[in-house]
């Protein structure tokens, strides 16, 4: 039987996950001059591991991770400082979510770079990280 209380499990994870998929903004990340000059779309997916039981019981937005604010944070980082590597961007997004949203105990972040300058046909390039408070 599934635990529906948002109980923290032994691995440090929680039973509840808020998922944001496809947050898109233009960023200027890459090692080539044209990437930094022209920009390109970056797409981010984030899974926020958190306990939503207090918010669900009270119907109070202040008792959960506000996914609208998380989305704005992610978009701001995509549009922000130009970086060479999407690895760096991915880690910065994960770390910022954990810093700015104290109810999030762990996060999985994937950054997609579908227009990466690769010379063979491809559908997507992405980096995924998992970060937690523990």
C-alpha positions, -999 to +999 in steps of 0.1 A: +000+000+000+013+035-009+021+060+018+000+091+011+012+112+041+042+127+024+064+107+049+101+110+044+115+076+032+148+061+043+167+072+012+160+109+021+133+111-006+097+120+001+065+105-012+055+136-031+069+151-063+059+184-080+070+181-117+075+210-141+081+200-177+092+220-207+101+254-192+116+271-222+137+303-225+164+317-248+198+314-233+233+323-244+252+292-232+278+273-252+315+273-260+312+288-294+310+326-301+278+322-322+260+305-293+269+333-269+260+360-295+228+345-311+213+325-282+191+294-286+163+277-267+170+257-236+143+235-221+142+225-184+123+198-166+124+197-128+110+172-103+107+188-068+107+162-040+087+178-012+060+170+013+027+184+001+006+170+029+003+203+049-006+223+018-031+197+007-047+196+042-049+234+045-054+244+008-027+270+014-001+279-013+024+291+013+027+256+026+041+241-006+068+249-032+051+275-055+057+260-089+051+293-106+079+309-086+101+278-094+094+282-131+104+319-130+136+311-111+145+285-138+137+308-167+158+336-151+188+313-148+184+302-184+182+339-195+210+350-171+247+348-170+262+332-202+279+299-194+301+276-215+285+243-203+250+231-198+264+210-170+271+242-151+236+256-159+220+223-147+238+223-114+231+260-108+194+255-113+193+226-089+213+244-063+191+276-066+159+256-062+172+240-030+184+274-017+153+294-026+126+268-018+133+253+017+104+228+015+121+210-014+143+183+001+157+170-033+154+180-069+160+163-103+168+188-131+172+181-168+184+208-191+178+201-228+198+218-256+179+207-287+198+230-311+233+221-299+260+226-326+264+189-334+273+180-370+252+148-372+214+144-370+201+143-334+169+149-315+182+163-283+211+167-259+204+169-222+221+168-188+203+155-157+214+160-121+199+150-088+207+171-058+194+169-022+198+186+011+212+154+027 
